[in-house]
Amino acid sequence: MKTIDELLAAGVSGKRVFVRADLNVPLDGATITDDGRIRAVLPTIKALAEAGAKVVVASHLGRPKGAPDPAFSLLPAAERLGELLGAPVAFAQDTVGPAAHDAVDGLQPGQVAVIENLRFNPGETSKDDAERDAFADQLAALADAYVGDGFGAVHRKHASVYDLPAKLPHYAGYLIATEVGVLKKLTEDVRRPYVVALGGAKVSDKLAVIDELLGKADRLLIGGGMAYTFLKAKGHEVGISLLQEDQIPVVTEYMERAEKNGVELVLPVDVLVSPEFPDLKTKAPANPTTVAADAIPADQEGLDIGPETRKLYASKLADAATVFWNGPMGVFEHPDYAEGTRAVAQALVESKGFTVVGGGDSAAAVRTLGFDENAFGHISTGGGASLEYLEGKTLPGLAALED
């Protein structure tokens, strides 16, 4: 695929460049709680602006129902982008209507505009090819060239990600080029031992990637809510812990295949339990109890890996040459259940190998727990996109950038 460097070399002064970014930041009301995705696209936007382009930034945020919804407005992201750029950023209150055209027409070379949430238009996410294509035509009227840099959305067959690049000269931005380069290190000529730590709530979200990794990884560490389906498959009581009982046969087969393939599949040996889920707003003390992983009381819920598991997982990560981590080990948003996730993050920091934090909640946890982002080899901006790439899937947004 062509990169932004080729676009810059050809000259962009005075040209309208559409940047499909990923500004899908978490919000508490109108307050951004993690601006990592905005900062990740800054190099691309800055390079274009400094070269004299009229930069049109577009993104989705959340899951509005194909109509304007103030709760999902991109205005806070546009304001934060302006703060990070140190320059005013125009904001259009629609996607392809008069406000968008006025904002773009008003740009001078080197200036930036953000148009409103793309998902306010039903054409963005439509499964109808014609409806999506029509919306892409309207977006194309705003620009002379397209730069794809919203890695967190490249696994979606959406108008701005998949259909629009075909209508304009198209290039990969710096973020996407970096993300793809990192993922190739996890799939081609991988340095070994290759250790993967997987957490998060649902085992069903990770089944496809586990299936693929059973032929590629040397060691799999399982934590988070998904661990309890594995423990149940081993015949253990899991109390009222998160459980996907319908996935037990699949998980059982995976454990058997891991043993057959010589892949070390490591499960928690102890967990933190409580009879109730913690209050994440007040952060009131939860006073959990630590029990062996095969001795969870019937009326208790597992909410984090225990101290012995933290030591075990750190030891299993210590000799890794390549590490991929996706999904927290527990309810890291509450201080009483954050230590398992912190232990895995710390093990990555101390690792001498190439370490990748696979986006989503893992990236949020790294920042929430106060880690230096530069201490990791790479922090991805796309959890779902990273997983689907590792599953071996063709990602629509990457395919659309190929010539």
Phi, psi and chi 1 to 4 in degrees:
 res  aa     phi    psi   chi1   chi2   chi3   chi4
   1 MET       -  148.9   62.3 -178.5   68.7      -
   2 LYS   -75.0  147.5  -68.9 -179.5 -178.6  176.4
   3 THR  -110.1  167.8   68.8      -      -      -
   4 ILE   -59.3  -28.1 -174.8  176.8      -      -
   5 ASP   -61.5  -35.6  -74.9  -27.4      -      -
   6 GLU   -69.1  -37.1  -66.3  171.5   79.2      -
   7 LEU   -65.1  -44.7  172.7   60.1      -      -
   8 LEU   -64.5  -37.9  -67.8  169.1      -      -
   9 ALA   -64.7  -31.6      -      -      -      -
  10 ALA   -77.4  -17.3      -      -      -      -
  11 GLY    97.2  127.1      -      -      -      -
  12 VAL  -125.8    4.0  -66.3      -      -      -
  13 SER   -57.1  123.8 -176.5      -      -      -
  14 GLY    81.6   -7.6      -      -      -      -
  15 LYS   -87.3  148.0  -69.3 -174.6  177.4  179.0
  16 ARG   -87.5  116.8  -57.8  169.0  -57.0  163.2
  17 VAL  -113.7  119.7 -179.8      -      -      -
  18 PHE   -86.3  119.0 -172.0  102.1      -      -
  19 VAL  -107.9  112.5  177.0      -      -      -
  20 ARG   -84.5   99.0 -159.4  -27.3 -179.9  161.4
  21 ALA   -97.5  176.6      -      -      -      -
  22 ASP  -120.4   94.7  178.2   10.3      -      -
  23 LEU  -103.4   27.5  -51.8 -178.9      -      -
  24 ASN   -78.0   72.1 -174.8   28.2      -      -
  25 VAL   -91.4  151.0  -68.9      -      -      -
  26 PRO   -71.7  138.0   24.2  -31.6      -      -
  27 LEU  -123.2  143.1  -65.9  170.9      -      -
  28 ASP  -113.7   93.0 -178.8    2.3      -      -
  29 GLY    70.9 -118.1      -      -      -      -
  30 ALA  -104.6   10.2      -      -      -      -
  31 THR   -99.7  126.2  -57.4      -      -      -
  32 ILE   -76.9  125.8  -64.1  170.5      -      -
  33 THR   -95.1  -13.5   57.2      -      -      -
  34 ASP  -156.0  110.5 -179.1   -2.5      -      -
  35 ASP   -96.9   18.6   66.0   -2.0      -      -
  36 GLY   -55.5  -40.5      -      -      -      -
  37 ARG   -69.4  -31.3  -74.7  177.1  169.5  169.8
  38 ILE   -68.9  -45.3  -58.5  175.0      -      -
  39 ARG   -64.0  -29.8  -72.3 -174.9  -75.1  111.6
  40 ALA   -67.5  -29.0      -      -      -      -
  41 VAL   -93.8   -4.7   77.6      -      -      -
  42 LEU   -55.4  -44.9  -79.8  178.9      -      -
  43 PRO   -56.4  -39.3  -27.8   37.2      -      -
  44 THR   -67.6  -47.7  -70.4      -      -      -
  45 ILE   -64.7  -42.6  -65.7  172.9      -      -
  46 LYS   -62.3  -44.4  -80.8 -176.3  175.0  179.3
  47 ALA   -60.9  -43.1      -      -      -      -
  48 LEU   -67.5  -44.4  -70.0  166.9      -      -
  49 ALA   -63.9  -42.7      -      -      -      -
  50 GLU   -66.7  -23.2  -71.2  170.2    1.0      -
  51 ALA   -88.2    2.0      -      -      -      -
  52 GLY    92.8   11.7      -      -      -      -
  53 ALA   -74.0  156.4      -      -      -      -
  54 LYS   -94.7  105.9  -60.3  175.5  179.8 -179.2
  55 VAL   -94.7  122.0 -173.6      -      -      -
  56 VAL  -109.2  109.2 -177.1      -      -      -
  57 VAL   -99.2  132.3 -179.2      -      -      -
  58 ALA  -133.9  149.6      -      -      -      -
  59 SER  -162.7  170.4  176.2      -      -      -
  60 HIS  -104.0  168.5   70.4  -72.4      -      -
  61 LEU  -152.6  119.7 -167.8  152.6      -      -
  62 GLY    67.7 -157.3      -      -      -      -
  63 ARG  -128.8   64.6  -63.1  179.7 -177.1  -87.4
  64 PRO   -66.0  161.7   25.5  -33.4      -      -
  65 LYS   -92.6   43.2  -52.9  -64.7 -175.4 -177.0
  66 GLY    74.7   20.3      -      -      -      -
  67 ALA  -149.1  154.9      -      -      -      -
  68 PRO   -56.4  137.1  -27.2   36.0      -      -
  69 ASP  -146.7  112.9 -177.5  -21.7      -      -
  70 PRO   -53.4  -28.6  -22.6   32.0      -      -
  71 ALA   -65.2  -20.2      -      -      -      -
  72 PHE  -115.0   21.4  -63.3  104.8      -      -
  73 SER   -66.2  146.2  175.0      -      -      -
  74 LEU   -86.3    3.4  -85.1  175.1      -      -
  75 LEU   -55.5  -46.0  179.3   57.9      -      -
  76 PRO   -59.4  -37.4  -24.4   35.7      -      -
  77 ALA   -68.0  -38.5      -      -      -      -
  78 ALA   -64.7  -41.1      -      -      -      -
  79 GLU   -65.5  -40.6  -68.2  174.0  -18.3      -
  80 ARG   -68.2  -37.1  179.8   58.3  178.8  150.9
  81 LEU   -60.3  -42.5  176.6   60.7      -      -
  82 GLY   -61.8  -40.0      -      -      -      -
  83 GLU   -62.7  -43.2  -68.3  171.5    0.5      -
  84 LEU   -70.5  -32.7  -67.3  168.4      -      -
  85 LEU   -79.1  -22.1  -71.2  172.1      -      -
  86 GLY    70.4   30.7      -      -      -      -
  87 ALA  -153.0  152.0      -      -      -      -
  88 PRO   -61.9  143.2  -18.3   30.4      -      -
  89 VAL  -122.0  122.6  168.5      -      -      -
  90 ALA   -71.6  149.5      -      -      -      -
  91 PHE  -130.8  127.1  179.9   69.6      -      -
  92 ALA   -99.2  133.9      -      -      -      -
  93 GLN   -87.2   12.2  -67.2 -177.6  -32.2      -
  94 ASP  -142.2  178.0   60.1   24.5      -      -
  95 THR   -96.0  -46.6   54.0      -      -      -
  96 VAL  -134.7    7.8  -68.3      -      -      -
  97 GLY   -87.9 -164.0      -      -      -      -
  98 PRO   -56.1  -40.7  -24.8   33.6      -      -
  99 ALA   -63.2  -40.2      -      -      -      -
 100 ALA   -64.2  -45.8      -      -      -      -
 101 HIS   -65.4  -39.3  -78.2  -86.6      -      -
 102 ASP   -63.7  -41.9  -72.3  -12.6      -      -
 103 ALA   -63.3  -43.9      -      -      -      -
 104 VAL   -70.4  -42.6  174.4      -      -      -
 105 ASP   -64.1  -26.4  -68.1  -15.6      -      -
 106 GLY   -83.9   -4.9      -      -      -      -
 107 LEU   -72.7  138.5  -69.8  175.8      -      -
 108 GLN   -98.7  158.8  -62.7  -61.7  -48.3      -
 109 PRO   -51.9  130.8  -29.7   37.2      -      -
 110 GLY    93.5   -3.2      -      -      -      -
 111 GLN   -99.4  162.4  -67.8 -176.0  -26.1      -
 112 VAL  -127.3  139.5  178.6      -      -      -
 113 ALA  -128.7  146.3      -      -      -      -
 114 VAL  -114.5  128.8  173.6      -      -      -
 115 ILE   -94.1  160.4   62.4  174.8      -      -
 116 GLU   -65.7  164.0 -173.7   54.5  -74.4      -
 117 ASN   -42.7  118.3 -168.9  -23.0      -      -
 118 LEU   -59.1  -30.1  -67.9  164.6      -      -
 119 ARG   -78.0    1.7  -68.5 -175.3 -178.2  174.7
 120 PHE   -73.0  -13.0  -75.0    0.5      -      -
 121 ASN  -107.3  125.4 -169.8  -57.3      -      -
 122 PRO   -62.3  -21.0   21.5  -32.2      -      -
 123 GLY   -67.1  -22.5      -      -      -      -
 124 GLU   -62.8  -46.8  169.4   67.3    1.1      -
 125 THR  -107.0    5.6   59.3      -      -      -
 126 SER   -59.2  142.6  176.7      -      -      -
 127 LYS   -84.7   -7.7  -69.3 -173.9  172.0   19.8
 128 ASP   -84.8  115.9 -178.8  -89.5      -      -
 129 ASP   -56.7  -40.3  -69.0  -11.8      -      -
 130 ALA   -67.0  -41.0      -      -      -      -
 131 GLU   -66.4  -41.3 -174.4  177.8   11.8      -
 132 ARG   -64.6  -43.9 -129.7  178.0   32.6 -110.9
 133 ASP   -63.0  -39.5 -170.8   69.1      -      -
 134 ALA   -63.8  -40.3      -      -      -      -
 135 PHE   -66.9  -38.8 -177.1   50.8      -      -
 136 ALA   -62.2  -36.7      -      -      -      -
 137 ASP   -61.1  -42.0  -81.8  -25.8      -      -
 138 GLN   -65.6  -38.7  -68.9  177.2  -68.1      -
 139 LEU   -67.2  -38.7  -68.4  171.9      -      -
 140 ALA   -61.9  -28.0      -      -      -      -
 141 ALA   -67.1  -13.5      -      -      -      -
 142 LEU   -89.1   -4.8  -62.2  171.0      -      -
 143 ALA  -147.0  164.2      -      -      -      -
 144 ASP  -108.6  -18.3  -55.8  -55.9      -      -
 145 ALA  -152.4  159.7      -      -      -      -
 146 TYR  -124.1  133.6  175.1   94.5      -      -
 147 VAL  -122.8  117.8  172.6      -      -      -
 148 GLY   -86.8  117.5      -      -      -      -
 149 ASP  -142.5   17.5 -143.4   27.6      -      -
 150 GLY   -99.5   74.6      -      -      -      -
 151 PHE   -57.9  -34.8 -179.7   73.7      -      -
 152 GLY   -63.9   -9.2      -      -      -      -
 153 ALA  -117.4    2.0      -      -      -      -
 154 VAL   -70.6  -11.2  -66.2      -      -      -
 155 HIS   -89.6    5.6   57.4  -44.4      -      -
 156 ARG  -104.9  134.6  -54.2  -64.3 -172.5 -168.0
 157 LYS   -89.0   69.8 -166.8  175.7 -178.0  180.0
 158 HIS  -108.6  160.8  -68.4  169.8      -      -
 159 ALA   -57.5  -47.4      -      -      -      -
 160 SER   -75.2  -15.8   64.9      -      -      -
 161 VAL   -99.1  -41.0  175.0      -      -      -
 162 TYR  -108.8  -43.7  178.6   74.5      -      -
 163 ASP   -85.8  -38.9  -57.2   87.6      -      -
 164 LEU   -62.7  -42.0 -178.9   56.3      -      -
 165 PRO   -55.0  -32.3  -27.2   35.7      -      -
 166 ALA   -68.1  -17.3      -      -      -      -
 167 LYS   -95.8   -6.8  -59.5  178.1 -176.4  -62.9
 168 LEU  -140.6  157.1  -64.9  167.6      -      -
 169 PRO   -56.0  130.4  -22.4   32.7      -      -
 170 HIS  -127.9  146.4   46.9  -87.6      -      -
 171 TYR  -145.0  154.4  -53.4   83.9      -      -
 172 ALA   -89.7  133.7      -      -      -      -
 173 GLY   -77.4  175.3      -      -      -      -
 174 TYR   -62.6  -37.4  -69.0  127.3      -      -
 175 LEU   -66.0  -47.7  175.1   59.7      -      -
 176 ILE   -63.7  -40.9  -82.7 -172.8      -      -
 177 ALA   -60.3  -41.1      -      -      -      -
 178 THR   -66.0  -47.2  -61.9      -      -      -
 179 GLU   -59.7  -45.2  -65.8  -88.0   14.4      -
 180 VAL   -64.8  -40.2  171.5      -      -      -
 181 GLY   -60.7  -40.5      -      -      -      -
 182 VAL   -66.7  -45.7  166.0      -      -      -
 183 LEU   -64.5  -30.5  -72.1  168.0      -      -
 184 LYS   -65.7  -31.7  -75.2 -176.3  175.8  178.0
 185 LYS   -69.0  -19.5  -70.4 -175.9  179.5 -179.7
 186 LEU   -94.3   -7.0  -60.6  177.5      -      -
 187 THR  -127.7  -19.8   53.3      -      -      -
 188 GLU  -127.1  128.0  -56.9  170.6   12.8      -
 189 ASP    51.1   51.9  -59.9  -40.0      -      -
 190 VAL   -70.9  135.2 -178.4      -      -      -
 191 ARG   -76.9  134.5  -69.1  172.1   54.8 -146.7
 192 ARG  -115.4  154.4  -63.3 -174.7  179.9  -80.7
 193 PRO   -67.7  141.6  -18.7   32.0      -      -
 194 TYR  -106.9  113.2  177.4   21.6      -      -
 195 VAL  -115.3  132.6 -176.6      -      -      -
 196 VAL  -120.2  127.4  176.9      -      -      -
 197 ALA  -109.0  121.8      -      -      -      -
 198 LEU  -121.0  132.5  -64.1  175.5      -      -
 199 GLY  -137.2 -150.1      -      -      -      -
 200 GLY    96.2  177.5      -      -      -      -
 201 ALA   -77.3  -52.7      -      -      -      -
 202 LYS  -109.3  128.5  -65.2 -178.2  178.0  179.5
 203 VAL   -65.5  -29.1   69.6      -      -      -
 204 SER   -62.9  -28.3   56.8      -      -      -
 205 ASP   -69.5  -20.2  -66.8  -19.6      -      -
 206 LYS  -113.5    0.1  -54.5  -71.8 -163.8  -52.8
 207 LEU   -57.6  -46.3  -73.8  177.9      -      -
 208 ALA   -64.4  -39.8      -      -      -      -
 209 VAL   -73.2  -35.2   75.1      -      -      -
 210 ILE   -62.1  -43.5  -66.4  171.9      -      -
 211 ASP   -55.3  -43.6 -174.6   49.3      -      -
 212 GLU   -71.9  -40.6 -172.4   72.2   15.5      -
 213 LEU   -71.6  -21.6  -71.1  168.8      -      -
 214 LEU   -63.6  -13.7  -73.8  174.4      -      -
 215 GLY  -107.5    2.1      -      -      -      -
 216 LYS  -131.1  -38.2  -66.5 -177.7  176.3  175.9
 217 ALA   -82.8  158.2      -      -      -      -
 218 ASP   -92.3  -26.5  -62.5  -60.6      -      -
 219 ARG  -152.4  135.4 -165.4  176.2  -64.1  145.4
 220 LEU  -120.8  125.5  -73.1  175.9      -      -
 221 LEU  -106.7  126.7  -46.2 -178.9      -      -
 222 ILE  -112.7  128.5  -54.7  -65.5      -      -
 223 GLY  -143.6 -166.0      -      -      -      -
 224 GLY    69.8 -168.9      -      -      -      -
 225 GLY   -61.4  -29.0      -      -      -      -
 226 MET   -67.0  -21.1   62.0 -176.4  -72.5      -
 227 ALA   -64.2  -27.5      -      -      -      -
 228 TYR   -73.1  -24.7  -58.9  101.6      -      -
 229 THR   -69.3  -37.5  -58.7      -      -      -
 230 PHE   -65.6  -44.5  -79.4   86.3      -      -
 231 LEU   -63.6  -39.3  -67.5  172.5      -      -
 232 LYS   -64.3  -38.2 -174.9   72.2  171.9 -179.9
 233 ALA   -64.0  -24.6      -      -      -      -
 234 LYS   -85.5    1.4  -72.4  177.7   70.2   69.8
 235 GLY    93.3    9.8      -      -      -      -
 236 HIS   -87.9  149.8  -59.7  -33.8      -      -
 237 GLU   -71.4  133.2  169.5   67.0   58.8      -
 238 VAL  -119.6    8.6  -62.6      -      -      -
 239 GLY    59.7 -133.5      -      -      -      -
 240 ILE  -100.4   22.0   57.2  172.8      -      -
 241 SER   -64.4  157.6  -54.8      -      -      -
 242 LEU   -56.0  127.6 -168.7   61.8      -      -
 243 LEU  -145.5  132.8  173.0   65.9      -      -
 244 GLN  -111.2   86.9  -71.2 -173.1  -78.0      -
 245 GLU   -60.9  -32.1 -158.0  144.3    5.8      -
 246 ASP   -68.6  -14.6   60.8  -37.2      -      -
 247 GLN   -95.6   -0.9  -58.2  -61.6  -24.4      -
 248 ILE   -59.0  -43.5  -72.0  176.3      -      -
 249 PRO   -60.4  -39.2  -24.6   35.0      -      -
 250 VAL   -67.0  -44.9 -179.1      -      -      -
 251 VAL   -62.4  -40.9  163.5      -      -      -
 252 THR   -60.2  -43.7  -59.3      -      -      -
 253 GLU   -63.9  -38.3 -169.3  -87.9  -35.2      -
 254 TYR   -65.1  -40.5  -76.9  178.0      -      -
 255 MET   -64.8  -39.4  -70.4 -168.5  -69.9      -
 256 GLU   -65.5  -41.5  -67.6  170.1   -7.2      -
 257 ARG   -69.6  -36.6 -176.6  142.8   50.2   98.4
 258 ALA   -59.0  -45.6      -      -      -      -
 259 GLU   -62.7  -42.3 -173.3  172.7    2.1      -
 260 LYS   -64.7  -37.8 -179.8  179.9  176.7 -177.8
 261 ASN   -85.4   -3.8  -68.9   -5.7      -      -
 262 GLY    76.0   22.4      -      -      -      -
 263 VAL   -93.2  124.7  176.6      -      -      -
 264 GLU   -79.1  113.5 -172.5  179.9    2.5      -
 265 LEU  -105.8  114.6 -162.6  153.5      -      -
 266 VAL  -109.8  126.1 -171.2      -      -      -
 267 LEU  -111.6  160.7  -61.7  175.6      -      -
 268 PRO   -58.1  144.1  -24.4   34.5      -      -
 269 VAL  -103.5  -17.4  -65.6      -      -      -
 270 ASP  -150.3  157.6   61.4  -14.5      -      -
 271 VAL  -142.0  159.3  -64.1      -      -      -
 272 LEU   -94.6  128.3  -92.3   60.0      -      -
 273 VAL  -125.4  158.4  -61.1      -      -      -
 274 SER  -155.3  154.0  172.3      -      -      -
 275 PRO   -76.1   -9.4   24.6  -32.8      -      -
 276 GLU  -145.9  154.6   56.5 -173.0   11.3      -
 277 PHE   -72.3  141.2 -162.6   82.3      -      -
 278 PRO   -71.6  157.0   29.1  -37.1      -      -
 279 ASP   -82.7  110.1 -171.5  -36.7      -      -
 280 LEU   -81.8  -11.8  -60.2 -176.1      -      -
 281 LYS   -86.2  -50.0  -74.3 -164.0  172.5 -178.4
 282 THR   -83.8  -20.0   65.9      -      -      -
 283 LYS    58.7   29.3  -55.5  -72.1 -161.5  -63.4
 284 ALA   -58.6  143.1      -      -      -      -
 285 PRO   -52.5  134.6  -26.3   35.0      -      -
 286 ALA  -101.2  -19.6      -      -      -      -
 287 ASN    49.6   59.9  -58.3  -44.4      -      -
 288 PRO   -72.5  163.1   27.7  -35.2      -      -
 289 THR  -112.4  142.6  -56.9      -      -      -
 290 THR   -97.3  127.9  -59.3      -      -      -
 291 VAL  -133.9  160.2  -60.5      -      -      -
 292 ALA   -63.9  149.3      -      -      -      -
 293 ALA   -63.7  -20.9      -      -      -      -
 294 ASP  -100.9   16.5   60.8   -3.4      -      -
 295 ALA  -137.7   39.1      -      -      -      -
 296 ILE   -74.5  124.3  -62.1  173.8      -      -
 297 PRO   -61.3  150.3  -23.2   34.7      -      -
 298 ALA   -64.2  -23.0      -      -      -      -
 299 ASP  -105.5   16.9   62.7  -14.5      -      -
 300 GLN  -119.1  157.2  -56.6  -90.1  -48.0      -
 301 GLU  -118.9  130.4  178.2  177.8   10.8      -
 302 GLY   -75.6  129.2      -      -      -      -
 303 LEU  -128.6   -4.0  -65.4  164.4      -      -
 304 ASP  -168.8  159.0 -166.5   14.5      -      -
 305 ILE   -73.5  151.0   57.0  173.5      -      -
 306 GLY   -86.9  177.3      -      -      -      -
 307 PRO   -61.2  -38.1   17.2  -29.3      -      -
 308 GLU   -69.2  -35.7  -67.3  -54.3  -45.8      -
 309 THR   -68.1  -36.9  -54.9      -      -      -
 310 ARG   -59.4  -45.6  -68.7  172.5 -141.2  153.6
 311 LYS   -63.9  -43.0  -66.7  176.7 -169.0  173.7
 312 LEU   -60.6  -48.7  173.6   65.5      -      -
 313 TYR   -66.2  -37.5  -75.2   12.8      -      -
 314 ALA   -61.8  -39.5      -      -      -      -
 315 SER   -68.9  -33.4   71.0      -      -      -
 316 LYS   -75.5  -17.7  -63.4  -64.8 -176.6 -178.4
 317 LEU   -95.1  -16.0  -71.1  161.4      -      -
 318 ALA   -61.8  -37.0      -      -      -      -
 319 ASP   -97.4    7.0   67.0  -18.1      -      -
 320 ALA   -69.6  139.1      -      -      -      -
 321 ALA   -92.2  -25.1      -      -      -      -
 322 THR  -138.7  132.0  -55.9      -      -      -
 323 VAL  -130.8  132.6  179.9      -      -      -
 324 PHE  -122.3  127.3  175.5   73.6      -      -
 325 TRP  -124.7  125.3  168.1   37.2      -      -
 326 ASN  -138.6  117.0  179.5  -80.7      -      -
 327 GLY   105.9  129.2      -      -      -      -
 328 PRO   -67.3  159.1   22.5  -31.2      -      -
 329 MET   -85.3  -13.2  -64.0  -68.7  109.9      -
 330 GLY  -166.2 -165.6      -      -      -      -
 331 VAL   -81.1   75.1 -173.6      -      -      -
 332 PHE   -64.6  -17.8   74.3   91.5      -      -
 333 GLU   -66.6  -18.5  -61.6   91.7  -18.1      -
 334 HIS  -107.1  131.3 -168.4  -75.0      -      -
 335 PRO   -57.4  -30.2   16.1  -28.9      -      -
 336 ASP   -72.7  -13.7  -72.8   -9.0      -      -
 337 TYR  -125.0   24.1  -58.9  106.6      -      -
 338 ALA   -98.6  -12.6      -      -      -      -
 339 GLU   -70.3  -29.9  -67.3  -50.6  -53.4      -
 340 GLY   -65.9  -44.8      -      -      -      -
 341 THR   -65.8  -40.6  -59.5      -      -      -
 342 ARG   -61.7  -40.3 -172.6 -170.6  -55.7  -81.8
 343 ALA   -63.8  -40.9      -      -      -      -
 344 VAL   -66.8  -44.8  169.1      -      -      -
 345 ALA   -59.9  -43.0      -      -      -      -
 346 GLN   -64.0  -37.7 -175.0   62.8   40.3      -
 347 ALA   -63.9  -35.9      -      -      -      -
 348 LEU   -68.0  -39.9  -95.0   67.0      -      -
 349 VAL   -60.3  -40.2  167.6      -      -      -
 350 GLU   -82.4  -10.8  -65.0  172.9    2.1      -
 351 SER   -67.2  143.7  171.5      -      -      -
 352 LYS   -91.5   -1.3  -66.8 -179.2  172.6   58.7
 353 GLY   -89.0 -175.1      -      -      -      -
 354 PHE   -86.9  116.5  177.8   60.4      -      -
 355 THR  -112.7  134.2   57.0      -      -      -
 356 VAL  -127.6  124.4  178.8      -      -      -
 357 VAL   -95.5  118.9  179.6      -      -      -
 358 GLY   -83.2   44.5      -      -      -      -
 359 GLY    70.0 -168.4      -      -      -      -
 360 GLY    55.9 -136.3      -      -      -      -
 361 ASP   -65.1  -28.1  -75.1  -17.8      -      -
 362 SER   -65.6  -45.0  -50.9      -      -      -
 363 ALA   -64.4  -41.5      -      -      -      -
 364 ALA   -62.3  -39.5      -      -      -      -
 365 ALA   -64.5  -41.9      -      -      -      -
 366 VAL   -56.5  -43.7  162.1      -      -      -
 367 ARG   -75.4  -42.1  -61.5 -175.7 -176.7  106.0
 368 THR   -60.3  -37.9  -61.3      -      -      -
 369 LEU   -86.6    2.7  -62.7  175.7      -      -
 370 GLY    84.6   19.4      -      -      -      -
 371 PHE   -77.1  149.2  -75.2   91.7      -      -
 372 ASP   -74.2  118.2  179.1   -1.5      -      -
 373 GLU   -59.8  -29.5  -65.6  178.8   43.8      -
 374 ASN   -72.2   -7.5  -64.8  -40.8      -      -
 375 ALA   -80.1   -8.0      -      -      -      -
 376 PHE  -108.5  151.8  -57.8   88.9      -      -
 377 GLY   -61.0  -42.2      -      -      -      -
 378 HIS  -162.0  137.4  178.9   69.8      -      -
 379 ILE  -113.0  113.0  -61.0  177.6      -      -
 380 SER   -73.1  152.6  179.5      -      -      -
 381 THR   -97.3   -0.7   56.0      -      -      -
 382 GLY  -136.8   98.6      -      -      -      -
 383 GLY   -65.6  -52.3      -      -      -      -
 384 GLY   -63.6  -41.7      -      -      -      -
 385 ALA   -64.8  -41.7      -      -      -      -
 386 SER   -60.8  -46.3  -64.9      -      -      -
 387 LEU   -62.7  -43.7  -71.9  175.2      -      -
 388 GLU   -66.6  -34.3  -69.9 -162.4   15.9      -
 389 TYR   -63.2  -45.3 -169.8  101.1      -      -
 390 LEU   -66.9  -25.0  -66.6 -178.3      -      -
 391 GLU   -72.8  -11.8  -71.2  166.9   20.7      -
 392 GLY    90.4   10.8      -      -      -      -
 393 LYS   -76.8  153.7  -70.6 -176.3  177.8  178.1
 394 THR   -82.9  123.1  -63.1      -      -      -
 395 LEU   -92.2  122.1  -54.5 -171.3      -      -
 396 PRO   -53.2  -42.0  -25.3   33.7      -      -
 397 GLY   -68.7  -28.5      -      -      -      -
 398 LEU   -79.4  -41.1  -63.0 -175.4      -      -
 399 ALA   -60.0  -35.9      -      -      -      -
 400 ALA   -69.2  -22.5      -      -      -      -
 401 LEU   -86.6  -11.1  -66.3  174.9      -      -
 402 GLU   -73.6  152.0  -60.1  -74.2   -7.1      -
 403 ASP   -89.7      -  -67.8  -43.7      -      -
